[in-house]
């Protein structure tokens, strides 16, 4: 059916956005953790 393609594209975009968002969240978390660790060393 023709309507299956747009919904698949939307689902694909949602999945991609979720993966990218999680990736960015992990990077930000690691950066904050790294800064906290380096502050404790001083």
Secondary structure, DSSP 8 states (H G I E B T S, - for coil): -THHHHHHHHHHHHHHHHHHHHHHHHHHHHHHHHHHHHHHH-
